[in-house]
């Protein structure tokens, strides 16, 4: 574990060292990350010149922002699991208001510790149910004291002395990674987002930073597979090439397949810690949540970026640090250190992108070969079941084509 810390510190020191050399002697012959970035840019111009002309994507030479049906759309999102509120904010016998993807909800935790989620307004006169109180495992409205059980059924109307058949709209809710998640459709068709290599492991997690971005969650998400920006923004001395794997209709993974960086002192230094390619993998869920896996073969770091769209197509996000649960006293001591290291790794890669997300107006007019993974992600988003902001109703004109698009999903690989 200490060795992993040394590797991380060494990386930061080397990055700082190259920055100092470049400042003192711009003509140095050492292959710094900045110099490698310039060579990589030249390769992109010479080896990937022109607009993509060998892919079957019809809209590749025009503004993808205008041609897509769901991607980067301020009034549409994919049916799926979305984080609603941190678990610690909904204690036993508490109710909280939540605005999720334009819909007003209430989430409460009953005396038994179980969660329930309803539409926010009482069917009697429209009072907000978050003003009410939790009684046992049910929720009583403040206004006229109607009470609803965890299934949304009205079980008490004091002024009548009997019940009438009234049912609140309920939503499936689950709890994981210190967050409460809501499924935006009727019946969950996929699991909560998870890290693929930890699917069959128990995990420890820690909430990281909460943030807002001035662009759509889909645009924030593609940053993780923008291969070229690793060189231009983060000075990474490595050419990233992605391979795609479809986990299910709602989840897709992009993984680096290169060792690269032959001219980089740093890459040569860390290469003994990688048997094959340098580990970098991104798994997307519902187009708005992504899990990043990086690190040497003996210790992988896992970061989840759980995003949700806010008003006018902006982003609110929560980072989650995840690691495999380790047993015994050693695991109890080790896992907090691993989670802290994971936070440091995430901070290193996040620091260069913040200013981009403040001003970007995404419009991929001239996609290059290096943008291939981005195009694959866009088409993955557009092939999924789409709901309307606020109402959460199905976008019929889009969903009619879903089966056809799913059958043709492999075309983006050509």
VENKACOR-V628481 format. One record per residue. N is the residue number from 0. PSI is psi as a letter, one per 20 degrees, with the letter a starting at -180 (none if undefined). NEAR is the number of other C-alpha atoms within 12 Angstrom. Layout:
N|PSI|NEAR / N|PSI|NEAR
This chain:
0|g|22 / 1|h|13 / 2|h|16 / 3|h|27 / 4|g|23 / 5|g|15 / 6|g|26 / 7|g|30 / 8|g|18 / 9|h|18 / 10|g|27 / 11|g|24 / 12|g|15 / 13|g|27 / 14|g|27 / 15|g|18 / 16|g|21 / 17|h|30 / 18|h|22 / 19|g|17 / 20|g|21 / 21|h|20 / 22|h|14 / 23|g|11 / 24|n|13 / 25|i|16 / 26|j|12 / 27|q|16 / 28|i|16 / 29|p|20 / 30|n|32 / 31|r|36 / 32|h|38 / 33|g|33 / 34|g|29 / 35|h|33 / 36|g|30 / 37|g|25 / 38|h|26 / 39|h|31 / 40|g|26 / 41|h|17 / 42|h|19 / 43|h|25 / 44|g|17 / 45|g|14 / 46|h|16 / 47|k|22 / 48|q|18 / 49|r|19 / 50|q|24 / 51|p|27 / 52|j|19 / 53|k|19 / 54|q|23 / 55|j|20 / 56|o|27 / 57|h|18 / 58|j|25 / 59|h|33 / 60|j|24 / 61|a|18 / 62|o|17 / 63|h|27 / 64|h|28 / 65|h|18 / 66|h|22 / 67|q|29 / 68|h|33 / 69|g|40 / 70|p|42 / 71|k|38 / 72|p|35 / 73|i|31 / 74|j|28 / 75|q|40 / 76|r|45 / 77|p|45 / 78|p|38 / 79|a|39 / 80|p|41 / 81|q|44 / 82|q|39 / 83|g|43 / 84|q|39 / 85|q|30 / 86|h|29 / 87|i|18 / 88|i|20 / 89|n|31 / 90|r|22 / 91|p|25 / 92|k|26 / 93|q|33 / 94|q|37 / 95|q|36 / 96|q|26 / 97|p|30 / 98|o|28 / 99|o|37 / 100|l|40 / 101|i|29 / 102|p|28 / 103|p|27 / 104|r|35 / 105|q|43 / 106|p|49 / 107|q|49 / 108|p|36 / 109|r|28 / 110|h|23 / 111|i|18 / 112|i|20 / 113|q|29 / 114|q|38 / 115|q|42 / 116|p|45 / 117|r|42 / 118|q|38 / 119|h|35 / 120|p|32 / 121|p|34 / 122|i|26 / 123|f|22 / 124|j|15 / 125|j|18 / 126|q|21 / 127|p|29 / 128|i|40 / 129|i|32 / 130|i|25 / 131|a|30 / 132|q|30 / 133|p|37 / 134|o|27 / 135|d|21 / 136|j|27 / 137|r|38 / 138|p|43 / 139|p|37 / 140|p|34 / 141|h|23 / 142|g|22 / 143|j|22 / 144|k|28 / 145|q|39 / 146|q|37 / 147|p|42 / 148|a|32 / 149|i|35 / 150|j|26 / 151|j|34 / 152|p|26 / 153|p|28 / 154|i|28 / 155|p|25 / 156|n|22 / 157|g|17 / 158|i|12 / 159|h|12 / 160|j|11 / 161|r|14 / 162|q|17 / 163|q|19 / 164|n|14 / 165|p|21 / 166|p|23 / 167|q|30 / 168|p|27 / 169|q|29 / 170|q|35 / 171|p|33 / 172|q|37 / 173|r|30 / 174|p|29 / 175|q|30 / 176|k|33 / 177|j|27 / 178|q|32 / 179|p|36 / 180|q|35 / 181|p|41 / 182|p|33 / 183|j|43 / 184|a|27 / 185|g|19 / 186|p|16 / 187|p|20 / 188|i|19 / 189|r|20 / 190|r|28 / 191|q|34 / 192|q|41 / 193|r|41 / 194|p|40 / 195|g|33 / 196|i|23 / 197|j|22 / 198|h|16 / 199|k|11 / 200|q|16 / 201|q|18 / 202|q|26 / 203|q|28 / 204|r|31 / 205|p|31 / 206|p|29 / 207|c|30 / 208|q|22 / 209|p|19 / 210|r|23 / 211|q|26 / 212|q|31 / 213|k|28 / 214|r|35 / 215|q|40 / 216|h|47 / 217|h|49 / 218|g|42 / 219|g|42 / 220|g|41 / 221|i|39 / 222|h|36 / 223|i|43 / 224|j|39 / 225|n|34 / 226|g|40 / 227|h|39 / 228|i|29 / 229|h|32 / 230|g|30 / 231|h|26 / 232|g|26 / 233|i|27 / 234|k|36 / 235|p|37 / 236|l|41 / 237|p|42 / 238|o|37 / 239|p|34 / 240|p|29 / 241|q|34 / 242|q|27 / 243|q|30 / 244|p|27 / 245|o|25 / 246|g|22 / 247|a|22 / 248|h|31 / 249|j|36 / 250|p|36 / 251|q|38 / 252|p|38 / 253|p|38 / 254|p|30 / 255|q|31 / 256|j|22 / 257|q|24 / 258|g|27 / 259|a|27 / 260|k|30 / 261|h|20 / 262|j|23 / 263|p|30 / 264|g|25 / 265|g|31 / 266|g|32 / 267|h|19 / 268|g|19 / 269|i|32 / 270|h|25 / 271|i|17 / 272|j|22 / 273|o|24 / 274|g|15 / 275|c|17 / 276|q|29 / 277|p|33 / 278|o|33 / 279|o|36 / 280|q|37 / 281|p|42 / 282|p|43 / 283|p|47 / 284|p|43 / 285|k|49 / 286|i|50 / 287|i|49 / 288|p|45 / 289|q|43 / 290|p|43 / 291|p|43 / 292|p|37 / 293|r|34 / 294|r|30 / 295|r|27 / 296|h|20 / 297|i|16 / 298|o|26 / 299|q|31 / 300|p|40 / 301|p|42 / 302|p|48 / 303|p|44 / 304|o|46 / 305|o|48 / 306|q|44 / 307|q|50 / 308|q|44 / 309|a|30 / 310|p|25 / 311|k|22 / 312|k|31 / 313|a|32 / 314|p|33 / 315|p|34 / 316|r|36 / 317|p|34 / 318|q|35 / 319|p|40 / 320|p|40 / 321|q|43 / 322|q|39 / 323|p|30 / 324|p|23 / 325|q|18 / 326|q|15 / 327|a|10 / 328|h|11 / 329|g|14 / 330|h|19 / 331|h|16 / 332|h|16 / 333|g|22 / 334|h|28 / 335|h|24 / 336|g|25 / 337|g|36 / 338|h|34 / 339|g|29 / 340|h|35 / 341|g|36 / 342|g|29 / 343|g|26 / 344|g|30 / 345|g|32 / 346|h|21 / 347|g|23 / 348|h|25 / 349|h|25 / 350|h|15 / 351|i|21 / 352|i|27 / 353|g|21 / 354|h|14 / 355|g|20 / 356|i|27 / 357|h|19 / 358|i|14 / 359|p|19 / 360|n|19 / 361|p|27 / 362|n|22 / 363|n|29 / 364|h|21 / 365|m|24 / 366|p|32 / 367|r|29 / 368|h|31 / 369|i|32 / 370|j|34 / 371|g|38 / 372|h|37 / 373|g|38 / 374|h|41 / 375|g|39 / 376|g|47 / 377|g|38 / 378|h|38 / 379|g|46 / 380|g|43 / 381|i|40 / 382|i|38 / 383|r|38 / 384|p|37 / 385|p|36 / 386|r|34 / 387|p|29 / 388|p|30 / 389|g|24 / 390|h|21 / 391|k|28 / 392|q|25 / 393|p|24 / 394|n|25 / 395|g|16 / 396|h|15 / 397|g|26 / 398|h|24 / 399|h|16 / 400|j|19 / 401|g|24 / 402|g|16 / 403|g|15 / 404|h|22 / 405|h|24 / 406|h|14 / 407|j|18 / 408|h|30 / 409|i|21 / 410|h|19 / 411|i|32 / 412|i|24 / 413|none|18
